[in-house]
Amino acid sequence: MFDKFHEECGVVGIYGHDEAANLANLGIFTLQHRGQESAGVASADSLDVYCYKAMGHVADIFTPTVINGLPGNKAIGHTRYSTTGDSAHLNAQPFCVTTNKGRMALAHNGNITNAAQIRHELEAEGAIFSASSDTEVVLHLISRSRERTIPAALRDALLALEGAFSLVLLTKNELIVARDPNGFRPMAIGEILKDGRTTYCFASETCAFDLIEARYIGDVDAGEMVIVNEKGLTRERYAPRRAKSQCVFEHVYFSRPDSIVFGRPVVQSRERMGQYLFEQMPIAADVVVPVPDSGVAAAIGYSAASGIPFRMGLIRNHHVGRTFIEPKQADRDFGVKLKLNPVRHLIEGKRVVLVDDSIVRGTTSAKIVRMVRSAGATEVHMRISCPPTISPCYYGVDTPDQEQLIAARKTIDEIRDFIGADTLEFLSLDNLRRAVTDTSKEFCYACYTGKYPTDIVPAESLLTTH
């Protein structure tokens, strides 16, 4: 309903806890914002690997009966948004299969950009696929490896992959976590220390650790594989070091503000984005209003830097479903009105600074500006906490084609006129780098620059991704 980039996916891994499946369930519940199409948990004991997944939200899928049917002291979880391809149960994760190396379950977040090419080669050699997912390609590569151990076979598979991935692999005996050599997608490490035992935890964001009372201890490094088994935790590099390309949009929009991502508090980055927005283009105004929820932290930073009061002048309805019956006489802004409602007495007669995280197509921004004006604002000044988005992402983010991105077709003045704001300012690329403290050039800014850190792969050639 909102004109936003869609979330990617969330993954969780747990090793060494009697309630591993439930901890994985709680972890992906906390990561529900990263994907709302399907969810799954796989657990393992010394006898077998067990799996349950379904379409829908985590809380609706994992009842006590389901969790009780997932025994063992290790588990992985996944909540999914498909960035390309089909949204269907057959593509829900984790993928649980029996191979020549034993029973295993695999889940990942990202886009394997050469998965279609690998799949075509495998199919030509007689391989059979049951889904349209790039995750399945990884399982085939593991099975076909001549290495005898699963860690070695996974290493073989990883070296054949290109693109973005943070993955978790579960067997009867171990949990293996790996991150692509560019480090596009995040993967944090945590631990629970209790009764002399250590439970190791892995998650796309650290907010998943807070609910299960795990302590954040660092990140899986780019190009690193972490193996956890009865011998403890082992870290090894499976690929040569290369320049990191961490997705800056995790800090702009995707991640929850209470998470630490890429070793940095997300809320700190967003507040600085707002601060630097004011420094770029000061404006005389009466109130700073965020577009909830993603614009809140940047609006707080803008208010603190400017001294202009922060007010929640737009209230979001969090309980709108995917479908609704629209009144026959509904106006063109009805969809946004379902989600947002202005607080007239905070806006009427005021010069409003409206803070949001991004403008994609521009259609929703135009509706929000009209809504704020209809609530009585005398001026509306739009401020965006990232640079203009001019290029699609191929690394695990569902972005429109370039011709649908308004900033790829229009100047900032033209965008301002299209959305109907009095002024419009985007955060500069340099200030975005400052906000995330990217002194070592470790972030990917391809959606703002069109300069990709790997070979570009057209979206239509990708398999279903996560």
Protein Blocks (a to p, Z undefined) as FASTA:
>chain_A
ZZcdddfbdddddehiaklmmmmmmmmmmmmmnockbccdddddfkbccddddeddfklm
mgfklmmmmgcjbdcddddddfbhjddfklpccdddddfkbpcddddedddfklmmmmmm
mmmnopacfbfcfklmmmmmmmmpmbfbfklmmmmmmmmpgcjdddddddfkbccddddf
klmagcddddddeehiacddddfbfklmmmnopacfbdcdehiacdddfkbpcdddfbdc
ddddddfklmmmmpcfkbceehiafklmmmmmmmmmmmmmgcddfbdcdddfklmmmmmm
mmmmnopacddfbccdfkbcfbdcddfkbcfklmmmmmpccdfklmgopacddddfbdfk
lmmmmmmmmmmmmnopabdcdddfbdcdfbdcfehpacddfklpmklmbcfklmmmmnop
abdcdddfklmmmmnopanopaccklmnopafbdcddfklpccdZZ
